[in-house]
């Protein structure tokens, strides 16, 4: 994934993660592993697949925008839809 949009906090987190020596870390207890697996499984089950038909030109433009953001195009579309539905998508007005 492209890192050109990583902010300072994200950079700090990435560096901290890279500094961890996982060979010295203990494995979680079996009961904790089961909890983690259940939580991950429950999260994935909450998503539903959707199929749409789209004009090839529009799909290419979506792929271009996604690439510029360092995202896969499906993830980009999901993000745009989420932002629209939650009122976070702000339209840029072109100045004439």
N, CA, C and O of each residue as an XYZ file, in Angstrom:
384
protein
N       0.841     -1.169      0.000
C       0.000      0.000      0.000
C       0.891      1.238      0.000
O       1.923      1.271      0.670
N       0.488      2.244     -0.747
C       1.258      3.476     -0.812
C       1.236      4.169      0.537
O       0.208      4.182      1.213
N       2.365      4.745      0.934
C       2.463      5.395      2.232
C       2.481      6.914      2.113
O       2.858      7.589      3.071
N       2.088      7.474      0.975
C       2.201      8.910      0.808
C       1.167      9.698      1.614
O       1.306     10.912      1.760
N       0.125      9.027      2.145
C      -0.895      9.716      2.925
C      -0.822      9.356      4.407
O      -1.791      9.566      5.137
N       0.297      8.825      4.860
C       0.477      8.447      6.255
C       0.804      9.703      7.066
O       1.728     10.441      6.725
N       0.040      9.946      8.147
C       0.328     11.116      8.977
C       1.367     10.763     10.049
O       1.802      9.615     10.142
N       1.755     11.741     10.845
C       2.821     11.537     11.831
C       2.454     10.477     12.869
O       3.297      9.662     13.244
N       1.213     10.482     13.331
C       0.793      9.499     14.324
C       0.878      8.085     13.748
O       1.341      7.159     14.413
N       0.423      7.932     12.499
C       0.491      6.619     11.850
C       1.945      6.187     11.652
O       2.271      5.012     11.824
N       2.806      7.117     11.295
C       4.233      6.799     11.144
C       4.820      6.318     12.468
O       5.575      5.346     12.506
N       4.463      7.011     13.562
C       4.954      6.603     14.887
C       4.475      5.193     15.225
O       5.246      4.380     15.735
N       3.210      4.904     14.943
C       2.674      3.569     15.211
C       3.391      2.505     14.388
O       3.699      1.425     14.892
N       3.653      2.812     13.123
C       4.341      1.859     12.257
C       5.753      1.591     12.759
O       6.206      0.447     12.755
N       6.443      2.626     13.185
C       7.810      2.461     13.705
C       7.799      1.652     15.002
O       8.655      0.793     15.211
N       6.826      1.931     15.870
C       6.731      1.190     17.129
C       6.457     -0.289     16.858
O       7.020     -1.163     17.518
N       5.603     -0.559     15.896
C       5.278     -1.948     15.537
C       6.515     -2.660     14.991
O       6.785     -3.808     15.343
N       7.264     -1.968     14.126
C       8.468     -2.557     13.534
C       9.537     -2.855     14.594
O      10.369     -3.744     14.414
N       9.503     -2.103     15.698
C      10.518     -2.265     16.741
C      10.231     -3.459     17.669
O      11.088     -3.842     18.465
N       9.050     -4.035     17.571
C       8.700     -5.153     18.462
C       9.395     -6.425     17.999
O       9.340     -6.782     16.822
N      10.045     -7.100     18.928
C      10.675     -8.399     18.643
C       9.673     -9.478     19.041
O       9.599     -9.878     20.203
N       8.902     -9.941     18.055
C       7.834    -10.896     18.331
C       8.362    -12.261     18.759
O       7.611    -13.060     19.320
N       9.622    -12.540     18.507
C      10.175    -13.832     18.930
C      10.261    -13.921     20.455
O      10.325    -15.017     21.011
N      10.262    -12.774     21.125
C      10.342    -12.753     22.587
C       8.961    -12.663     23.240
O       8.846    -12.736     24.464
N       7.925    -12.506     22.431
C       6.569    -12.397     22.966
C       5.970    -13.776     23.187
O       6.204    -14.698     22.405
N       5.196    -13.909     24.254
C       4.524    -15.173     24.535
C       3.236    -15.263     23.723
O       2.574    -14.262     23.450
N       2.903    -16.503     23.344
C       1.631    -16.706     22.659
C       0.500    -16.497     23.655
O       0.637    -16.845     24.828
N      -0.618    -15.932     23.203
C      -1.767    -15.788     24.097
C      -2.269    -17.169     24.541
O      -2.075    -18.168     23.849
N      -2.901    -17.197     25.681
C      -3.472    -18.448     26.184
C      -4.495    -18.970     25.173
O      -5.073    -18.199     24.408
N      -4.710    -20.269     25.179
C      -5.649    -20.895     24.237
C      -7.041    -20.256     24.340
O      -7.700    -20.036     23.324
N      -7.480    -19.962     25.555
C      -8.808    -19.351     25.738
C      -8.852    -17.956     25.098
O      -9.864    -17.576     24.510
N      -7.763    -17.198     25.213
C      -7.710    -15.875     24.583
C      -7.692    -15.993     23.067
O      -8.337    -15.204     22.376
N      -6.961    -16.968     22.544
C      -6.929    -17.177     21.097
C      -8.327    -17.459     20.569
O      -8.704    -16.953     19.513
N      -9.095    -18.257     21.288
C     -10.469    -18.568     20.865
C     -11.321    -17.302     20.856
O     -12.130    -17.103     19.950
N     -11.141    -16.437     21.871
C     -11.887    -15.179     21.922
C     -11.546    -14.299     20.721
O     -12.432    -13.702     20.109
N     -10.245    -14.223     20.385
C      -9.814    -13.404     19.254
C     -10.404    -13.919     17.945
O     -10.870    -13.146     17.108
N     -10.373    -15.246     17.785
C     -10.907    -15.855     16.563
C     -12.404    -15.624     16.445
O     -12.906    -15.346     15.356
N     -13.122    -15.737     17.562
C     -14.569    -15.509     17.554
C     -14.877    -14.060     17.210
O     -15.775    -13.786     16.414
N     -14.137    -13.131     17.806
C     -14.352    -11.714     17.534
C     -14.094    -11.390     16.063
O     -14.859    -10.652     15.442
N     -13.019    -11.940     15.512
C     -12.698    -11.707     14.097
C     -13.777    -12.292     13.200
O     -14.198    -11.662     12.230
N     -14.219    -13.492     13.524
C     -15.254    -14.160     12.730
C     -16.566    -13.378     12.782
O     -17.235    -13.215     11.761
N     -16.933    -12.896     13.968
C     -18.163    -12.109     14.108
C     -18.089    -10.825     13.300
O     -19.084    -10.403     12.709
N     -16.918    -10.202     13.270
C     -16.749     -8.970     12.520
C     -16.941     -9.219     11.027
O     -17.647     -8.464     10.359
N     -16.325    -10.260     10.507
C     -16.419    -10.569      9.080
C     -17.857    -10.901      8.702
O     -18.308    -10.527      7.619
N     -18.571    -11.582      9.557
C     -19.956    -11.966      9.269
C     -20.877    -10.761      9.168
O     -21.950    -10.862      8.574
N     -20.487     -9.623      9.731
C     -21.335     -8.442      9.714
C     -21.365     -7.761      8.351
O     -22.223     -6.915      8.097
N     -20.449     -8.121      7.490
C     -20.415     -7.510      6.164
C     -21.206     -8.356      5.176
O     -21.237     -9.582      5.274
N     -21.843     -7.685      4.227
C     -22.627     -8.353      3.209
C     -22.077     -7.982      1.839
O     -21.696     -6.836      1.602
N     -22.041     -8.942      0.957
C     -21.565     -8.679     -0.402
C     -22.655     -7.965     -1.188
O     -23.847     -8.126     -0.926
N     -22.208     -7.164     -2.165
C     -23.128     -6.434     -3.021
C     -22.563     -6.439     -4.435
O     -21.364     -6.230     -4.623
N     -23.398     -6.671     -5.412
C     -22.982     -6.622     -6.814
C     -23.705     -5.473     -7.503
O     -24.905     -5.278     -7.310
N     -22.964     -4.713     -8.311
C     -23.581     -3.635     -9.079
C     -23.044     -3.678    -10.502
O     -21.962     -4.205    -10.762
N     -23.803     -3.129    -11.389
C     -23.349     -2.966    -12.772
C     -22.907     -1.514    -12.923
O     -23.562     -0.595    -12.431
N     -21.789     -1.328    -13.610
C     -21.238      0.020    -13.742
C     -20.609      0.183    -15.122
O     -20.067     -0.764    -15.692
N     -20.693      1.372    -15.629
C     -20.114      1.696    -16.927
C     -18.599      1.496    -16.858
O     -17.983      1.892    -15.869
N     -17.983      0.896    -17.878
C     -16.533      0.651    -17.855
C     -15.698      1.925    -17.660
O     -14.675      1.902    -16.976
N     -16.139      3.028    -18.263
C     -15.405      4.291    -18.098
C     -15.410      4.721    -16.636
O     -14.382      5.130    -16.095
N     -16.583      4.625    -15.999
C     -16.691      5.010    -14.591
C     -15.833      4.104    -13.705
O     -15.213      4.572    -12.750
N     -15.800      2.825    -14.020
C     -14.979      1.899    -13.240
C     -13.499      2.265    -13.364
O     -12.767      2.221    -12.375
N     -13.059      2.620    -14.554
C     -11.662      3.024    -14.740
C     -11.345      4.283    -13.935
O     -10.267      4.389    -13.349
N     -12.277      5.237    -13.903
C     -12.062      6.459    -13.114
C     -12.002      6.129    -11.625
O     -11.181      6.683    -10.895
N     -12.878      5.221    -11.176
C     -12.853      4.795     -9.771
C     -11.507      4.163     -9.451
O     -10.922      4.439     -8.404
N     -11.019      3.321    -10.344
C      -9.729      2.663    -10.126
C      -8.598      3.690    -10.060
O      -7.669      3.536     -9.268
N      -8.670      4.732    -10.883
C      -7.657      5.789    -10.850
C      -7.670      6.524     -9.510
O      -6.621      6.751     -8.906
N      -8.877      6.895     -9.050
C      -8.999      7.580     -7.759
C      -8.477      6.682     -6.631
O      -7.752      7.138     -5.747
N      -8.853      5.416     -6.674
C      -8.420      4.466     -5.642
C      -6.899      4.346     -5.629
O      -6.276      4.359     -4.567
N      -6.314      4.230     -6.809
C      -4.854      4.117     -6.912
C      -4.172      5.352     -6.330
O      -3.154      5.240     -5.647
N      -4.731      6.522     -6.600
C      -4.168      7.762     -6.054
C      -4.234      7.795     -4.526
O      -3.409      8.436     -3.876
N      -5.223      7.100     -3.961
C      -5.365      7.034     -2.503
C      -4.597      5.856     -1.911
O      -4.529      5.718     -0.689
N      -4.018      5.006     -2.762
C      -3.282      3.844     -2.281
C      -4.196      2.728     -1.817
O      -3.833      1.940     -0.944
N      -5.394      2.660     -2.407
C      -6.390      1.664     -2.010
C      -6.774      0.771     -3.178
O      -6.597      1.137     -4.340
N      -7.299     -0.401     -2.858
C      -7.927     -1.227     -3.879
C      -9.263     -0.567     -4.207
O      -9.851      0.098     -3.354
N      -9.745     -0.744     -5.432
C     -10.923      0.011     -5.822
C     -12.175     -0.382     -5.040
O     -13.034      0.466     -4.797
N     -12.299     -1.664     -4.635
C     -13.462     -2.062     -3.850
C     -13.444     -1.376     -2.481
O     -14.482     -0.946     -1.978
N     -12.263     -1.279     -1.892
C     -12.123     -0.615     -0.601
C     -12.437      0.873     -0.739
O     -13.068      1.467      0.136
N     -11.996      1.460     -1.831
C     -12.266      2.877     -2.088
C     -13.769      3.128     -2.202
O     -14.290      4.063     -1.594
N     -14.461      2.301     -2.973
C     -15.911      2.457     -3.146
C     -16.618      2.298     -1.802
O     -17.518      3.072     -1.476
N     -16.212      1.296     -1.023
C     -16.802      1.083      0.297
C     -16.592      2.314      1.178
O     -17.502      2.729      1.896
N     -15.398      2.894      1.125
C     -15.088      4.076      1.920
C     -15.953      5.262      1.506
O     -16.473      5.982      2.359
N     -16.106      5.464      0.212
C     -16.916      6.581     -0.286
C     -18.377      6.398      0.146
O     -19.012      7.351      0.597
N     -18.905      5.189      0.009
C     -20.283      4.931      0.425
C     -20.463      5.154      1.927
O     -21.450      5.746      2.364
N     -19.497      4.672      2.707
C     -19.572      4.857      4.168
C     -19.571      6.347      4.516
O     -20.373      6.799      5.333
N     -18.675      7.096      3.899
C     -18.599      8.532      4.186
C     -19.882      9.244      3.772
O     -20.331     10.152      4.472
N     -20.478      8.852      2.651
C     -21.724      9.474      2.189
C     -22.846      9.205      3.179
O     -23.572     10.119      3.570
N     -22.984      7.954      3.578
C     -24.086      7.554      4.464
C     -23.950      8.183      5.850
O     -24.956      8.508      6.480
N     -22.725      8.358      6.327
C     -22.513      8.925      7.659
C     -22.368     10.449      7.634
O     -22.095     11.060      8.667
N     -22.546     11.062      6.472
C     -22.481     12.515      6.372
C     -21.077     13.078      6.394
O     -20.897     14.281      6.585
N     -20.076     12.229      6.202
C     -18.688     12.686      6.227
C     -18.172     13.091      4.857
O     -17.112     13.708      4.752
N     -18.903     12.754      3.812
C     -18.457     13.062      2.454
C     -18.802     14.515      2.158
O     -19.972     14.900      2.153
N     -17.782     15.307      1.915
C     -17.975     16.734      1.670
C     -17.640     17.008      0.215
O     -16.557     16.671     -0.262
N     -18.572     17.615     -0.474
C     -18.376     17.918     -1.892
C     -17.491     19.154     -2.034
O     -17.712     20.184     -1.398
N     -16.482     19.012     -2.894
C     -15.634     20.165     -3.187
C     -16.320     20.993     -4.256
O     -16.744     20.470     -5.286
N     -16.423     22.265     -4.007
C     -17.052     23.138     -5.005
C     -15.969     23.731     -5.900
O     -14.948     24.230     -5.425
N     -16.212     23.666     -7.173
C     -15.265     24.231     -8.128
C     -15.511     25.726     -8.243
O     -16.648     26.179     -8.377
N     -14.436     26.473     -8.189
C     -14.533     27.928     -8.322
C     -14.401     28.263     -9.813
O     -13.429     27.891    -10.470
N     -15.394     28.967    -10.314
C     -15.401     29.302    -11.748
C     -14.520     30.474    -12.046
O     -14.412     30.887    -13.201
